[in-house]
Amino acid sequence: MLISVMEARKSPGQAFGFSFENSGLSPLVLGAEEVVLIKPVSVSGSIVADAEGISVRGTLKTAFQTECARCLKPLEEPIATEFNVRFHKSAGDDDEIYLYEGDSLDITDMIKDHVLLALPIQSLCGPDCKGLCPICGTNLNEGGCVHRK
């Protein structure tokens, strides 16, 4: 995902908007798990250049396939998050900047990072999910079992 910065570098301090969709980011890897995006990543925002680099601010939206942490029902979990990052031509002491070369920013890694950061710790099919019986594995949302009183 490339964003041209040529005009922004010619006009420091002025915001330039961008918007696009990309479906080529999936699957992402988080530890030993794959995160499969089931909707394209929709990204919109603006870039502003200054003497030190380029600020990129915006929002991203997508959805991923997961399962309920209690009953294992398959779920589609939406992701919507905001980002505000810096791109520089050379590395510095700040871990929260990204590097760029030439007249364009490749924001692919930044988008991947923010998708992974926006993932919930656990997904539930509903706040009242009863989960599975720990003895027989029956989904307690669909009815009781002989082990549950």
N, CA, C and O atoms as a GROMACS GRO file, in nm:
protein
  596
    1MET      N    1   0.085  -0.116   0.000
    1MET     CA    2   0.000   0.000   0.000
    1MET      C    3   0.090   0.123   0.000
    1MET      O    4   0.151   0.158   0.101
    2LEU      N    5   0.096   0.187  -0.112
    2LEU     CA    6   0.184   0.303  -0.128
    2LEU      C    7   0.105   0.433  -0.129
    2LEU      O    8  -0.003   0.441  -0.188
    3ILE      N    9   0.160   0.533  -0.063
    3ILE     CA   10   0.104   0.667  -0.064
    3ILE      C   11   0.213   0.761  -0.116
    3ILE      O   12   0.324   0.764  -0.063
    4SER      N   13   0.181   0.837  -0.218
    4SER     CA   14   0.275   0.935  -0.271
    4SER      C   15   0.290   1.050  -0.173
    4SER      O   16   0.191   1.102  -0.122
    5VAL      N   17   0.415   1.089  -0.147
    5VAL     CA   18   0.442   1.199  -0.055
    5VAL      C   19   0.507   1.318  -0.127
    5VAL      O   20   0.549   1.414  -0.062
    6MET      N   21   0.514   1.312  -0.258
    6MET     CA   22   0.580   1.415  -0.334
    6MET      C   23   0.518   1.553  -0.310
    6MET      O   24   0.590   1.649  -0.281
    7GLU      N   25   0.386   1.563  -0.320
    7GLU     CA   26   0.319   1.692  -0.300
    7GLU      C   27   0.328   1.738  -0.155
    7GLU      O   28   0.346   1.857  -0.129
    8ALA      N   29   0.317   1.646  -0.061
    8ALA     CA   30   0.325   1.681   0.080
    8ALA      C   31   0.464   1.735   0.115
    8ALA      O   32   0.475   1.829   0.194
    9ARG      N   33   0.569   1.678   0.058
    9ARG     CA   34   0.704   1.726   0.086
    9ARG      C   35   0.728   1.863   0.025
    9ARG      O   36   0.810   1.940   0.075
   10LYS      N   37   0.657   1.896  -0.083
   10LYS     CA   38   0.668   2.029  -0.145
   10LYS      C   39   0.591   2.135  -0.066
   10LYS      O   40   0.620   2.254  -0.076
   11SER      N   41   0.494   2.092   0.013
   11SER     CA   42   0.408   2.184   0.090
   11SER      C   43   0.405   2.143   0.236
   11SER      O   44   0.302   2.094   0.284
   12PRO      N   45   0.515   2.163   0.310
   12PRO     CA   46   0.519   2.124   0.452
   12PRO      C   47   0.406   2.189   0.531
   12PRO      O   48   0.374   2.306   0.512
   13GLY      N   49   0.349   2.111   0.621
   13GLY     CA   50   0.242   2.161   0.708
   13GLY      C   51   0.103   2.145   0.650
   13GLY      O   52   0.004   2.157   0.723
   14GLN      N   53   0.092   2.120   0.522
   14GLN     CA   54  -0.039   2.104   0.458
   14GLN      C   55  -0.078   1.956   0.459
   14GLN      O   56   0.004   1.868   0.430
   15ALA      N   57  -0.205   1.928   0.492
   15ALA     CA   58  -0.256   1.790   0.497
   15ALA      C   59  -0.303   1.745   0.360
   15ALA      O   60  -0.368   1.821   0.287
   16PHE      N   61  -0.269   1.623   0.325
   16PHE     CA   62  -0.312   1.561   0.200
   16PHE      C   63  -0.384   1.430   0.234
   16PHE      O   64  -0.328   1.345   0.303
   17GLY      N   65  -0.507   1.415   0.186
   17GLY     CA   66  -0.587   1.298   0.219
   17GLY      C   67  -0.557   1.178   0.132
   17GLY      O   68  -0.506   1.191   0.020
   18PHE      N   69  -0.591   1.061   0.183
   18PHE     CA   70  -0.580   0.936   0.107
   18PHE      C   71  -0.689   0.842   0.154
   18PHE      O   72  -0.741   0.855   0.265
   19SER      N   73  -0.724   0.747   0.069
   19SER     CA   74  -0.825   0.648   0.102
   19SER      C   75  -0.811   0.531   0.005
   19SER      O   76  -0.794   0.552  -0.115
   20PHE      N   77  -0.818   0.407   0.057
   20PHE     CA   78  -0.814   0.290  -0.030
   20PHE      C   79  -0.858   0.166   0.047
   20PHE      O   80  -0.872   0.168   0.169
   21GLU      N   81  -0.880   0.059  -0.028
   21GLU     CA   82  -0.909  -0.073   0.029
   21GLU      C   83  -0.806  -0.172  -0.022
   21GLU      O   84  -0.757  -0.159  -0.135
   22ASN      N   85  -0.773  -0.269   0.061
   22ASN     CA   86  -0.676  -0.371   0.023
   22ASN      C   87  -0.720  -0.504   0.083
   22ASN      O   88  -0.751  -0.512   0.201
   23SER      N   89  -0.722  -0.607   0.000
   23SER     CA   90  -0.760  -0.740   0.050
   23SER      C   91  -0.641  -0.835   0.052
   23SER      O   92  -0.659  -0.955   0.070
   24GLY      N   93  -0.520  -0.785   0.033
   24GLY     CA   94  -0.404  -0.871   0.025
   24GLY      C   95  -0.324  -0.885   0.153
   24GLY      O   96  -0.209  -0.929   0.146
   25LEU      N   97  -0.377  -0.852   0.268
   25LEU     CA   98  -0.301  -0.858   0.393
   25LEU      C   99  -0.316  -0.990   0.467
   25LEU      O  100  -0.238  -1.018   0.559
   26SER      N  101  -0.411  -1.070   0.433
   26SER     CA  102  -0.440  -1.189   0.511
   26SER      C  103  -0.365  -1.309   0.453
   26SER      O  104  -0.341  -1.312   0.332
   27PRO      N  105  -0.326  -1.406   0.532
   27PRO     CA  106  -0.336  -1.412   0.678
   27PRO      C  107  -0.218  -1.342   0.745
   27PRO      O  108  -0.108  -1.338   0.691
   28LEU      N  109  -0.244  -1.289   0.862
   28LEU     CA  110  -0.141  -1.229   0.944
   28LEU      C  111  -0.103  -1.329   1.052
   28LEU      O  112  -0.184  -1.414   1.088
   29VAL      N  113   0.018  -1.322   1.102
   29VAL     CA  114   0.065  -1.417   1.203
   29VAL      C  115   0.083  -1.344   1.334
   29VAL      O  116   0.152  -1.242   1.342
   30LEU      N  117   0.020  -1.398   1.438
   30LEU     CA  118   0.033  -1.346   1.573
   30LEU      C  119   0.075  -1.462   1.663
   30LEU      O  120  -0.007  -1.546   1.699
   31GLY      N  121   0.203  -1.466   1.699
   31GLY     CA  122   0.256  -1.579   1.775
   31GLY      C  123   0.248  -1.705   1.689
   31GLY      O  124   0.305  -1.711   1.580
   32ALA      N  125   0.178  -1.805   1.740
   32ALA     CA  126   0.162  -1.930   1.666
   32ALA      C  127   0.030  -1.935   1.590
   32ALA      O  128  -0.001  -2.036   1.527
   33GLU      N  129  -0.048  -1.829   1.596
   33GLU     CA  130  -0.181  -1.827   1.534
   33GLU      C  131  -0.184  -1.741   1.409
   33GLU      O  132  -0.112  -1.642   1.397
   34GLU      N  133  -0.269  -1.783   1.315
   34GLU     CA  134  -0.295  -1.704   1.196
   34GLU      C  135  -0.421  -1.623   1.217
   34GLU      O  136  -0.520  -1.673   1.270
   35VAL      N  137  -0.418  -1.498   1.175
   35VAL     CA  138  -0.536  -1.412   1.178
   35VAL      C  139  -0.582  -1.396   1.034
   35VAL      O  140  -0.513  -1.337   0.952
   36VAL      N  141  -0.700  -1.451   1.004
   36VAL     CA  142  -0.752  -1.448   0.869
   36VAL      C  143  -0.853  -1.335   0.856
   36VAL      O  144  -0.960  -1.338   0.918
   37LEU      N  145  -0.818  -1.235   0.776
   37LEU     CA  146  -0.908  -1.124   0.753
   37LEU      C  147  -1.012  -1.167   0.650
   37LEU      O  148  -0.978  -1.222   0.545
   38ILE      N  149  -1.140  -1.142   0.680
   38ILE     CA  150  -1.247  -1.185   0.589
   38ILE      C  151  -1.312  -1.068   0.517
   38ILE      O  152  -1.403  -1.086   0.436
   39LYS      N  153  -1.264  -0.948   0.545
   39LYS     CA  154  -1.308  -0.829   0.473
   39LYS      C  155  -1.185  -0.750   0.433
   39LYS      O  156  -1.084  -0.755   0.503
   40PRO      N  157  -1.192  -0.677   0.322
   40PRO     CA  158  -1.077  -0.593   0.286
   40PRO      C  159  -1.049  -0.489   0.395
   40PRO      O  160  -1.139  -0.448   0.468
   41VAL      N  161  -0.924  -0.450   0.405
   41VAL     CA  162  -0.886  -0.344   0.498
   41VAL      C  163  -0.916  -0.211   0.431
   41VAL      O  164  -0.862  -0.180   0.325
   42SER      N  165  -1.002  -0.133   0.492
   42SER     CA  166  -1.039  -0.001   0.443
   42SER      C  167  -0.961   0.102   0.524
   42SER      O  168  -0.973   0.108   0.646
   43VAL      N  169  -0.880   0.183   0.455
   43VAL     CA  170  -0.793   0.278   0.521
   43VAL      C  171  -0.820   0.417   0.464
   43VAL      O  172  -0.830   0.435   0.343
   44SER      N  173  -0.832   0.516   0.553
   44SER     CA  174  -0.844   0.654   0.509
   44SER      C  175  -0.774   0.743   0.610
   44SER      O  176  -0.764   0.709   0.728
   45GLY      N  177  -0.725   0.856   0.562
   45GLY     CA  178  -0.654   0.946   0.652
   45GLY      C  179  -0.587   1.058   0.579
   45GLY      O  180  -0.627   1.095   0.468
   46SER      N  181  -0.483   1.112   0.642
   46SER     CA  182  -0.410   1.223   0.582
   46SER      C  183  -0.262   1.214   0.617
   46SER      O  184  -0.224   1.151   0.716
   47ILE      N  185  -0.180   1.277   0.533
   47ILE     CA  186  -0.037   1.286   0.558
   47ILE      C  187   0.002   1.433   0.565
   47ILE      O  188  -0.052   1.517   0.494
   48VAL      N  189   0.098   1.461   0.652
   48VAL     CA  190   0.151   1.597   0.667
   48VAL      C  191   0.303   1.585   0.677
   48VAL      O  192   0.354   1.512   0.762
   49ALA      N  193   0.373   1.656   0.591
   49ALA     CA  194   0.520   1.655   0.594
   49ALA      C  195   0.572   1.771   0.677
   49ALA      O  196   0.509   1.876   0.687
   50ASP      N  197   0.688   1.750   0.737
   50ASP     CA  198   0.760   1.857   0.805
   50ASP      C  199   0.909   1.832   0.780
   50ASP      O  200   0.944   1.742   0.704
   51ALA      N  201   0.994   1.909   0.841
   51ALA     CA  202   1.137   1.899   0.816
   51ALA      C  203   1.196   1.765   0.860
   51ALA      O  204   1.298   1.722   0.806
   52GLU      N  205   1.134   1.700   0.957
   52GLU     CA  206   1.189   1.576   1.012
   52GLU      C  207   1.132   1.449   0.951
   52GLU      O  208   1.195   1.344   0.959
   53GLY      N  209   1.014   1.456   0.890
   53GLY     CA  210   0.953   1.336   0.834
   53GLY      C  211   0.810   1.362   0.794
   53GLY      O  212   0.772   1.473   0.759
   54ILE      N  213   0.731   1.255   0.801
   54ILE     CA  214   0.591   1.262   0.758
   54ILE      C  215   0.503   1.198   0.864
   54ILE      O  216   0.530   1.088   0.910
   55SER      N  217   0.397   1.269   0.902
   55SER     CA  218   0.298   1.216   0.995
   55SER      C  219   0.184   1.157   0.914
   55SER      O  220   0.136   1.217   0.818
   56VAL      N  221   0.140   1.040   0.955
   56VAL     CA  222   0.028   0.973   0.890
   56VAL      C  223  -0.077   0.948   0.997
   56VAL      O  224  -0.049   0.883   1.098
   57ARG      N  225  -0.196   0.999   0.975
   57ARG     CA  226  -0.306   0.985   1.071
   57ARG      C  227  -0.427   0.933   0.996
   57ARG      O  228  -0.452   0.974   0.882
   58GLY      N  229  -0.502   0.843   1.059
   58GLY     CA  230  -0.622   0.794   0.992
   58GLY      C  231  -0.693   0.685   1.068
   58GLY      O  232  -0.671   0.666   1.188
   59THR      N  233  -0.778   0.614   0.997
   59THR     CA  234  -0.854   0.504   1.054
   59THR      C  235  -0.846   0.384   0.962
   59THR      O  236  -0.823   0.397   0.841
   60LEU      N  237  -0.863   0.267   1.019
   60LEU     CA  238  -0.872   0.145   0.939
   60LEU      C  239  -0.986   0.060   0.992
   60LEU      O  240  -1.015   0.059   1.111
   61LYS      N  241  -1.049  -0.012   0.898
   61LYS     CA  242  -1.159  -0.102   0.933
   61LYS      C  243  -1.143  -0.231   0.855
   61LYS      O  244  -1.103  -0.229   0.738
   62THR      N  245  -1.175  -0.341   0.919
   62THR     CA  246  -1.175  -0.472   0.857
   62THR      C  247  -1.251  -0.568   0.948
   62THR      O  248  -1.315  -0.523   1.044
   63ALA      N  249  -1.245  -0.695   0.922
   63ALA     CA  250  -1.305  -0.798   1.009
   63ALA      C  251  -1.222  -0.926   0.993
   63ALA      O  252  -1.162  -0.950   0.889
   64PHE      N  253  -1.221  -1.006   1.099
   64PHE     CA  254  -1.146  -1.132   1.093
   64PHE      C  255  -1.233  -1.246   1.142
   64PHE      O  256  -1.332  -1.227   1.213
   65GLN      N  257  -1.193  -1.366   1.102
   65GLN     CA  258  -1.262  -1.489   1.140
   65GLN      C  259  -1.201  -1.541   1.268
   65GLN      O  260  -1.079  -1.554   1.279
   66THR      N  261  -1.286  -1.571   1.367
   66THR     CA  262  -1.238  -1.625   1.494
   66THR      C  263  -1.345  -1.717   1.550
   66THR      O  264  -1.439  -1.754   1.479
   67GLU      N  265  -1.331  -1.755   1.674
   67GLU     CA  266  -1.434  -1.835   1.741
   67GLU      C  267  -1.454  -1.783   1.882
   67GLU      O  268  -1.364  -1.723   1.941
   68CYS      N  269  -1.573  -1.807   1.935
   68CYS     CA  270  -1.605  -1.766   2.071
   68CYS      C  271  -1.510  -1.837   2.168
   68CYS      O  272  -1.487  -1.957   2.156
   69ALA      N  273  -1.457  -1.762   2.262
   69ALA     CA  274  -1.363  -1.818   2.359
   69ALA      C  275  -1.430  -1.914   2.457
   69ALA      O  276  -1.362  -1.994   2.522
   70ARG      N  277  -1.564  -1.908   2.468
   70ARG     CA  278  -1.634  -1.995   2.562
   70ARG      C  279  -1.700  -2.115   2.496
   70ARG      O  280  -1.689  -2.227   2.548
   71CYS      N  281  -1.767  -2.096   2.382
   71CYS     CA  282  -1.843  -2.206   2.321
   71CYS      C  283  -1.787  -2.252   2.186
   71CYS      O  284  -1.837  -2.348   2.128
   72LEU      N  285  -1.684  -2.186   2.136
   72LEU     CA  286  -1.615  -2.220   2.011
   72LEU      C  287  -1.699  -2.198   1.885
   72LEU      O  288  -1.665  -2.249   1.778
   73LYS      N  289  -1.808  -2.124   1.897
   73LYS     CA  290  -1.890  -2.091   1.780
   73LYS      C  291  -1.810  -1.999   1.688
   73LYS      O  292  -1.750  -1.902   1.735
   74PRO      N  293  -1.808  -2.027   1.555
   74PRO     CA  294  -1.738  -1.938   1.461
   74PRO      C  295  -1.799  -1.797   1.462
   74PRO      O  296  -1.921  -1.782   1.468
   75LEU      N  297  -1.712  -1.695   1.456
   75LEU     CA  298  -1.756  -1.556   1.462
   75LEU      C  299  -1.686  -1.472   1.357
   75LEU      O  300  -1.574  -1.503   1.315
   76GLU      N  301  -1.753  -1.367   1.316
   76GLU     CA  302  -1.690  -1.261   1.238
   76GLU      C  303  -1.674  -1.143   1.333
   76GLU      O  304  -1.773  -1.087   1.380
   77GLU      N  305  -1.551  -1.105   1.361
   77GLU     CA  306  -1.522  -0.998   1.457
   77GLU      C  307  -1.475  -0.873   1.382
   77GLU      O  308  -1.373  -0.878   1.313
   78PRO      N  309  -1.547  -0.761   1.396
   78PRO     CA  310  -1.502  -0.638   1.328
   78PRO      C  311  -1.384  -0.574   1.400
   78PRO      O  312  -1.367  -0.589   1.521
   79ILE      N  313  -1.303  -0.504   1.323
   79ILE     CA  314  -1.192  -0.425   1.378
   79ILE      C  315  -1.206  -0.284   1.324
   79ILE      O  316  -1.224  -0.264   1.203
   80ALA      N  317  -1.199  -0.188   1.410
   80ALA     CA  318  -1.198  -0.047   1.371
   80ALA      C  319  -1.102   0.023   1.466
   80ALA      O  320  -1.120   0.017   1.588
   81THR      N  321  -1.002   0.089   1.412
   81THR     CA  322  -0.903   0.155   1.497
   81THR      C  323  -0.847   0.278   1.428
   81THR      O  324  -0.853   0.292   1.305
   82GLU      N  325  -0.793   0.367   1.508
   82GLU     CA  326  -0.728   0.487   1.457
   82GLU      C  327  -0.578   0.471   1.470
   82GLU      O  328  -0.529   0.395   1.555
   83PHE      N  329  -0.503   0.543   1.387
   83PHE     CA  330  -0.358   0.541   1.397
   83PHE      C  331  -0.303   0.682   1.376
   83PHE      O  332  -0.364   0.765   1.308
   84ASN      N  333  -0.188   0.706   1.434
   84ASN     CA  334  -0.116   0.831   1.420
   84ASN      C  335   0.032   0.797   1.433
   84ASN      O  336   0.082   0.780   1.544
   85VAL      N  337   0.102   0.787   1.321
   85VAL     CA  338   0.241   0.740   1.321
   85VAL      C  339   0.331   0.836   1.245
   85VAL      O  340   0.285   0.923   1.170
   86ARG      N  341   0.461   0.817   1.266
   86ARG     CA  342   0.563   0.898   1.199
   86ARG      C  343   0.647   0.811   1.107
   86ARG      O  344   0.680   0.697   1.141
   87PHE      N  345   0.680   0.865   0.992
   87PHE     CA  346   0.774   0.804   0.899
   87PHE      C  347   0.894   0.896   0.886
   87PHE      O  348   0.879   1.018   0.872
   88HIS      N  349   1.015   0.837   0.892
   88HIS     CA  350   1.138   0.914   0.879
   88HIS      C  351   1.226   0.849   0.773
   88HIS      O  352   1.209   0.731   0.739
   89LYS      N  353   1.319   0.926   0.721
   89LYS     CA  354   1.413   0.873   0.621
   89LYS      C  355   1.522   0.788   0.685
   89LYS      O  356   1.579   0.701   0.619
   90SER      N  357   1.553   0.813   0.812
   90SER     CA  358   1.658   0.735   0.878
   90SER      C  359   1.610   0.694   1.018
   90SER      O  360   1.523   0.757   1.078
   91ALA      N  361   1.668   0.586   1.066
   91ALA     CA  362   1.630   0.534   1.197
   91ALA      C  363   1.682   0.624   1.307
   91ALA      O  364   1.789   0.684   1.295
   92GLY      N  365   1.607   0.632   1.414
   92GLY     CA  366   1.647   0.711   1.531
   92GLY      C  367   1.631   0.627   1.655
   92GLY      O  368   1.634   0.504   1.649
   93ASP      N  369   1.613   0.693   1.768
   93ASP     CA  370   1.597   0.624   1.896
   93ASP      C  371   1.453   0.582   1.922
   93ASP      O  372   1.427   0.503   2.013
   94ASP      N  373   1.359   0.634   1.845
   94ASP     CA  374   1.216   0.611   1.868
   94ASP      C  375   1.172   0.482   1.800
   94ASP      O  376   1.188   0.467   1.678
   95ASP      N  377   1.117   0.389   1.876
   95ASP     CA  378   1.069   0.262   1.822
   95ASP      C  379   0.936   0.276   1.750
   95ASP      O  380   0.894   0.186   1.677
   96GLU      N  381   0.868   0.388   1.768
   96GLU     CA  382   0.735   0.404   1.713
   96GLU      C  383   0.734   0.483   1.583
   96GLU      O  384   0.634   0.548   1.550
   97ILE      N  385   0.843   0.478   1.508
   97ILE     CA  386   0.846   0.541   1.377
   97ILE      C  387   0.871   0.434   1.272
   97ILE      O  388   0.923   0.327   1.302
   98TYR      N  389   0.835   0.465   1.151
   98TYR     CA  390   0.858   0.378   1.037
   98TYR      C  391   0.949   0.452   0.940
   98TYR      O  392   0.955   0.575   0.941
   99LEU      N  393   1.020   0.377   0.858
   99LEU     CA  394   1.112   0.436   0.762
   99LEU      C  395   1.050   0.440   0.623
   99LEU      O  396   0.965   0.359   0.589
  100TYR      N  397   1.096   0.538   0.543
  100TYR     CA  398   1.054   0.546   0.403
  100TYR      C  399   1.170   0.594   0.318
  100TYR      O  400   1.265   0.653   0.367
  101GLU      N  401   1.158   0.566   0.188
  101GLU     CA  402   1.257   0.610   0.091
  101GLU      C  403   1.184   0.671  -0.027
  101GLU      O  404   1.072   0.630  -0.059
  102GLY      N  405   1.246   0.767  -0.090
  102GLY     CA  406   1.192   0.823  -0.213
  102GLY      C  407   1.067   0.906  -0.193
  102GLY      O  408   1.052   0.975  -0.092
  103ASP      N  409   0.979   0.899  -0.291
  103ASP     CA  410   0.859   0.983  -0.292
  103ASP      C  411   0.731   0.910  -0.256
  103ASP      O  412   0.622   0.955  -0.288
  104SER      N  413   0.744   0.795  -0.188
  104SER     CA  414   0.624   0.724  -0.146
  104SER      C  415   0.646   0.653  -0.013
  104SER      O  416   0.758   0.616   0.023
  105LEU      N  417   0.536   0.636   0.059
  105LEU     CA  418   0.536   0.561   0.185
  105LEU      C  419   0.473   0.426   0.159
  105LEU      O  420   0.366   0.418   0.098
  106ASP      N  421   0.536   0.321   0.203
  106ASP     CA  422   0.473   0.189   0.201
  106ASP      C  423   0.416   0.168   0.342
  106ASP      O  424   0.491   0.143   0.436
  107ILE      N  425   0.284   0.180   0.354
  107ILE     CA  426   0.222   0.171   0.487
  107ILE      C  427   0.173   0.030   0.519
  107ILE      O  428   0.100   0.011   0.616
  108THR      N  429   0.213  -0.068   0.439
  108THR     CA  430   0.167  -0.206   0.459
  108THR      C  431   0.203  -0.257   0.599
  108THR      O  432   0.116  -0.308   0.670
  109ASP      N  433   0.329  -0.246   0.639
  109ASP     CA  434   0.370  -0.296   0.771
  109ASP      C  435   0.300  -0.222   0.884
  109ASP      O  436   0.261  -0.282   0.984
  110MET      N  437   0.283  -0.092   0.867
  110MET     CA  438   0.214  -0.013   0.968
  110MET      C  439   0.069  -0.058   0.983
  110MET      O  440   0.018  -0.068   1.095
  111ILE      N  441   0.002  -0.085   0.871
  111ILE     CA  442  -0.137  -0.132   0.874
  111ILE      C  443  -0.144  -0.269   0.941
  111ILE      O  444  -0.230  -0.293   1.024
  112LYS      N  445  -0.054  -0.359   0.904
  112LYS     CA  446  -0.050  -0.492   0.968
  112LYS      C  447  -0.032  -0.479   1.119
  112LYS      O  448  -0.102  -0.545   1.196
  113ASP      N  449   0.061  -0.394   1.161
  113ASP     CA  450   0.085  -0.374   1.304
  113ASP      C  451  -0.041  -0.326   1.375
  113ASP      O  452  -0.074  -0.374   1.483
  114HIS      N  453  -0.111  -0.231   1.315
  114HIS     CA  454  -0.229  -0.175   1.381
  114HIS      C  455  -0.348  -0.271   1.379
  114HIS      O  456  -0.431  -0.268   1.471
  115VAL      N  457  -0.358  -0.354   1.278
  115VAL     CA  458  -0.462  -0.459   1.280
  115VAL      C  459  -0.434  -0.554   1.395
  115VAL      O  460  -0.525  -0.586   1.472
  116LEU      N  461  -0.311  -0.600   1.408
  116LEU     CA  462  -0.276  -0.692   1.517
  116LEU      C  463  -0.295  -0.629   1.654
  116LEU      O  464  -0.340  -0.695   1.747
  117LEU      N  465  -0.260  -0.501   1.668
  117LEU     CA  466  -0.279  -0.433   1.796
  117LEU      C  467  -0.426  -0.415   1.832
  117LEU      O  468  -0.460  -0.404   1.950
  118ALA      N  469  -0.513  -0.411   1.732
  118ALA     CA  470  -0.656  -0.390   1.756
  118ALA      C  471  -0.732  -0.518   1.786
  118ALA      O  472  -0.851  -0.513   1.819
  119LEU      N  473  -0.667  -0.632   1.776
  119LEU     CA  474  -0.736  -0.759   1.803
  119LEU      C  475  -0.778  -0.767   1.949
  119LEU      O  476  -0.701  -0.729   2.037
  120PRO      N  477  -0.898  -0.816   1.974
  120PRO     CA  478  -0.940  -0.832   2.114
  120PRO      C  479  -0.863  -0.946   2.181
  120PRO      O  480  -0.813  -1.037   2.114
  121ILE      N  481  -0.853  -0.941   2.312
  121ILE     CA  482  -0.786  -1.048   2.386
  121ILE      C  483  -0.863  -1.178   2.369
  121ILE      O  484  -0.805  -1.284   2.349
  122GLN      N  485  -0.995  -1.169   2.377
  122GLN     CA  486  -1.080  -1.284   2.350
  122GLN      C  487  -1.209  -1.236   2.287
  122GLN      O  488  -1.256  -1.125   2.314
  123SER      N  489  -1.267  -1.320   2.204
  123SER     CA  490  -1.393  -1.287   2.138
  123SER      C  491  -1.503  -1.373   2.197
  123SER      O  492  -1.483  -1.491   2.226
  124LEU      N  493  -1.620  -1.314   2.216
  124LEU     CA  494  -1.735  -1.387   2.266
  124LEU      C  495  -1.851  -1.371   2.170
  124LEU      O  496  -1.868  -1.266   2.108
  125CYS      N  497  -1.933  -1.478   2.156
  125CYS     CA  498  -2.050  -1.468   2.070
  125CYS      C  499  -2.156  -1.378   2.131
  125CYS      O  500  -2.242  -1.326   2.060
  126GLY      N  501  -2.151  -1.359   2.261
  126GLY     CA  502  -2.240  -1.270   2.334
  126GLY      C  503  -2.196  -1.261   2.478
  126GLY      O  504  -2.129  -1.352   2.527
  127PRO      N  505  -2.232  -1.154   2.548
  127PRO     CA  506  -2.187  -1.139   2.687
  127PRO      C  507  -2.246  -1.245   2.780
  127PRO      O  508  -2.192  -1.269   2.888
  128ASP      N  509  -2.356  -1.307   2.739
  128ASP     CA  510  -2.420  -1.409   2.824
  128ASP      C  511  -2.388  -1.552   2.779
  128ASP      O  512  -2.459  -1.645   2.817
  129CYS      N  513  -2.283  -1.570   2.699
  129CYS     CA  514  -2.246  -1.704   2.651
  129CYS      C  515  -2.217  -1.794   2.771
  129CYS      O  516  -2.142  -1.759   2.861
  130LYS      N  517  -2.279  -1.912   2.769
  130LYS     CA  518  -2.264  -2.008   2.879
  130LYS      C  519  -2.147  -2.103   2.858
  130LYS      O  520  -2.106  -2.171   2.952
  131GLY      N  521  -2.093  -2.109   2.738
  131GLY     CA  522  -1.977  -2.193   2.712
  131GLY      C  523  -2.012  -2.339   2.691
  131GLY      O  524  -2.125  -2.373   2.657
  132LEU      N  525  -1.914  -2.424   2.713
  132LEU     CA  526  -1.928  -2.568   2.695
  132LEU      C  527  -1.926  -2.638   2.831
  132LEU      O  528  -1.862  -2.592   2.926
  133CYS      N  529  -1.996  -2.750   2.839
  133CYS     CA  530  -1.988  -2.833   2.959
  133CYS      C  531  -1.846  -2.887   2.969
  133CYS      O  532  -1.794  -2.942   2.872
  134PRO      N  533  -1.780  -2.871   3.084
  134PRO     CA  534  -1.642  -2.916   3.096
  134PRO      C  535  -1.627  -3.069   3.097
  134PRO      O  536  -1.516  -3.121   3.087
  135ILE      N  537  -1.740  -3.140   3.110
  135ILE     CA  538  -1.733  -3.286   3.114
  135ILE      C  539  -1.763  -3.348   2.978
  135ILE      O  540  -1.687  -3.431   2.928
  136CYS      N  541  -1.876  -3.307   2.916
  136CYS     CA  542  -1.916  -3.371   2.791
  136CYS      C  543  -1.900  -3.282   2.667
  136CYS      O  544  -1.910  -3.330   2.555
  137GLY      N  545  -1.875  -3.152   2.688
  137GLY     CA  546  -1.853  -3.062   2.575
  137GLY      C  547  -1.979  -3.010   2.509
  137GLY      O  548  -1.970  -2.948   2.403
  138THR      N  549  -2.096  -3.033   2.566
  138THR     CA  550  -2.222  -2.981   2.510
  138THR      C  551  -2.221  -2.829   2.516
  138THR      O  552  -2.180  -2.769   2.616
  139ASN      N  553  -2.267  -2.767   2.408
  139ASN     CA  554  -2.280  -2.621   2.406
  139ASN      C  555  -2.398  -2.585   2.495
  139ASN      O  556  -2.512  -2.616   2.461
  140LEU      N  557  -2.372  -2.521   2.607
  140LEU     CA  558  -2.476  -2.491   2.705
  140LEU      C  559  -2.570  -2.379   2.659
  140LEU      O  560  -2.674  -2.357   2.720
  141ASN      N  561  -2.535  -2.309   2.552
  141ASN     CA  562  -2.625  -2.209   2.494
  141ASN      C  563  -2.740  -2.276   2.418
  141ASN      O  564  -2.845  -2.216   2.398
  142GLU      N  565  -2.719  -2.400   2.376
  142GLU     CA  566  -2.818  -2.473   2.297
  142GLU      C  567  -2.904  -2.563   2.384
  142GLU      O  568  -2.992  -2.632   2.332
  143GLY      N  569  -2.882  -2.565   2.513
  143GLY     CA  570  -2.959  -2.648   2.605
  143GLY      C  571  -2.870  -2.701   2.714
  143GLY      O  572  -2.748  -2.682   2.710
  144GLY      N  573  -2.928  -2.767   2.809
  144GLY     CA  574  -2.853  -2.822   2.921
  144GLY      C  575  -2.797  -2.958   2.889
  144GLY      O  576  -2.819  -3.013   2.782
  145CYS      N  577  -2.724  -3.011   2.983
  145CYS     CA  578  -2.675  -3.147   2.973
  145CYS      C  579  -2.692  -3.212   3.110
  145CYS      O  580  -2.726  -3.145   3.207
  146VAL      N  581  -2.669  -3.341   3.118
  146VAL     CA  582  -2.692  -3.412   3.243
  146VAL      C  583  -2.593  -3.372   3.352
  146VAL      O  584  -2.618  -3.398   3.469
  147HIS      N  585  -2.480  -3.309   3.315
  147HIS     CA  586  -2.379  -3.271   3.412
  147HIS      C  587  -2.405  -3.134   3.474
  147HIS      O  588  -2.345  -3.097   3.575
  148ARG      N  589  -2.494  -3.060   3.413
  148ARG     CA  590  -2.521  -2.922   3.456
  148ARG      C  591  -2.653  -2.917   3.529
  148ARG      O  592  -2.754  -2.960   3.473
  149LYS      N  593  -2.657  -2.867   3.649
  149LYS     CA  594  -2.782  -2.861   3.725
  149LYS      C  595  -2.818  -2.719   3.750
  149LYS      O  596  -2.920  -2.692   3.813
   0.00000   0.00000   0.00000
